[in-house]
Amino acid sequence: MNELEFTYIDASAAETTVLDAWVRSHPAASAYQLSAWCRAVSEAYGYRSQVLAARRGGRLAGVLPLCTIARPFGKPRWVSQPFCDLGGPLGEDAQVTAALAAHARRELGVRQLNSLELRCSAGPGDGSGLEGRKVRMVLQLPDSAEALMKSYPPKLRSQIRKAEKNGLGAEMSTSAAAVQAFYDVYAQNMRRLGSPAHSLDWFKAIHRHYGADGMFVMLVRHEGKVVGAGWVLLCAGKAVIPWASTLADYNRLAPNMLLYWAIQSHLCTLGIREFDFGRSTFGEGTYKFKEQWGALPHPLAWQEWKAGAELPVAESGLSRAGSLRPLIEKAWSKLPLSVANQLGPRLRRYITL
């Protein structure tokens, strides 16, 4: 068998078109592993992003996207990928996948990097041993919206109808105006939750690099006002929702129920067969919300490797909330929205979750 050869390809290089085609053909691929995510990270936050490519006999056999995260103090580190749940190595077989990770670890010292963080995911679990762990919630979609609605339990169908009876309506868009409408809801919701928001430039970069074929925004309106919004990325028969928000003053109208129904039904019409609801802590509120739609937990397997280490620091799939976090969140939620929107992106670039 031919030995593997490794090369680094800048995220802005023309060659990424070939890499993206390979990623889309891989059964375990995610939209986060496309070069569009790397380019958006570089453009919006100034971090260098590249792809480690493995070739066997001149043929592409695997990829590992890598982003160099610079910090105010200390050495920079590699993350695959920042600001998302999933972005680890993809190989045509387990040997290539492991070889990509091993090669990147060996390069840490040479490139004067502190560590390598790989964000991977296991397959679906039965729920045992997942208490306190972070999981992706993944739903297999049927071939029609009608079949999807019939698959829901009666209570869930009733909640969707309630949202419609409350005068809510949903609209899918890929326009620049939808990006702004999404951000207005997202920024308000993040401030309410006490969490720094990404910049508007970040979402403009995502919109630009994924394009109309690779993403869409679902907007929920009440009397013309956007009160809920979700951002969906697409990749070869799969979809993932990195961000979804609603305005708290309208939550009594159940905009979240209509938002997620509209997204899933639209995905069915597109022929998408897998919907990733994103990260949750097993057993907690957001987990239960996603579980009611029929989604199953896929444990996240994040590992951090220090330069020169033989073993990872620890698997970071556990939920760890510091004792100061509630106080910080409460203080942040009291900031004027304009102040939070100015300060948030400056902090958010260092928060890679």
DAZI-V911326 format. One record per helix or strand. SS is the DSSP state (H for helix, E for strand). FROM is the first residue (numbers start at 1). TO is the last residue. If there is no record, write none. Layout:
((SS;FROM;TO) (SS;FROM;TO))
//
This chain:
((E;4;10) (H;16;24) (H;31;33) (H;35;45) (E;48;56) (E;59;69) (E;77;80) (E;90;91) (H;94;110) (E;115;124) (E;133;140) (H;145;151) (H;154;165) (E;168;173) (H;176;193) (H;200;210) (E;215;222) (E;225;235) (E;238;246) (H;248;253) (H;255;270) (E;274;281) (H;285;291) (E;296;306) (E;315;315) (E;318;318) (H;325;333) (H;337;348))
//
